[in-house]
Amino acid sequence: MFNQKGKQSAIRKLEEHIGVEVQGVDITRSINAETFQKLREALYTHAVLIFHN
């Protein structure tokens, strides 16, 4: 878990080898440096990031 502008966000693993679901991050708005770093790390580690809505 991490904070995005005071809101709790999470990265949840979907499959053993590939893909995570990102919750609580609105990618239509600017994100802070901490969130960007977490998303970058998740992308490098899991190759696929899934955002809903």
Buried (B, 14 or more C-beta within 10 A) or exposed (E): EBEBEEEEBEBEEEEEEEBBBBBBBEEEEEBEEEBEEBBEEBEEEBEEBEEEE
